[in-house]
């Protein structure tokens, strides 16, 4: 399951894993020739270890932070801060967090759809089949495959076995419009509301997403791929919008942390 | 044992236009009926090597890659990295059983190390 989240609320303090992911995304943005393998080389580690660290499959130890952070040129003070952050108790996220740069290089459509498609019954590692299934061109599939391989989000382990290395993930950033094809249901609600209850609305959306995510994971038959979009946008500004500080805030956890 | 260049590949911002251009100019035959949907190019005649056309990433200009046949992709990648190359796409197994990896040489020129499928002479 892949989440793309746009929110104006601050996120929890990042861990060193996210610092690495951000660095990789920035380097890939600056240099089209850059990749996970190149990043591992620059950090004087092997790509398998780095991939596991980024995916949360390997524990980020103090030694790892100091070795990798040292290669990034971080000073002792910064390294101490990252080590302290790692020690801070935190509910482990159930999902991998994708930084903004990586998310921009591999936008939800069609990259998330392609990765999720690997789990569908009857999946065929064939660009023509993927293109026909998603309703996109074979060239679009080829480009998405290239980008996912380059970013270490996909592995072609064998001729008939492709692996989703991203897994359950969330990314913050702009949520692009949904693909036009195959729309089943849509609704837009525009209404005047109490600004002080916007936090309540946000919380309800998150709770609903979390509930729906949990429900979808219970599906034992997996033969269809869907995308669900839900947006809450504040359309008024200036005097009519009142004082933003009056907005009620809720401490509801992100739905993806519970999925 | 040699390490021959066995294929070239044009990465084009407009693969269809590129295929049309070279098809008309040289009468090259293009066939994309394969599991990756790659446009495989038959140049005809004797003595040359065949090629392909693939979409270029949005952030890159059109360019050409050479495919070098190797007996073991992982070994070739390790040796290349030792000589200063950087891996763009790690060793991957294609649907037809071939293995390949995309690298950049120390001057930044992309190339592909390619291993034929088992039993594919």
Interface residues (C-beta under 8 A of the other chain):
Chain A: X32 X33 X34 X35 X36 X37 X38 X41 X47 X125 X126 X127 X128 X131 X138 X139 X141 X142 X143 X145 X146 X147 X149 X150 X152 X155 X156 X157 X158 X159 X160
Chain B: X15 X32 X35 X36 X37 X38 X54 X55 X57 X58 X59 X60 X81 X86 X87 X88 X89 X90 X92 X93 X94 X95 X96 X97 X104 X108 X110 X117
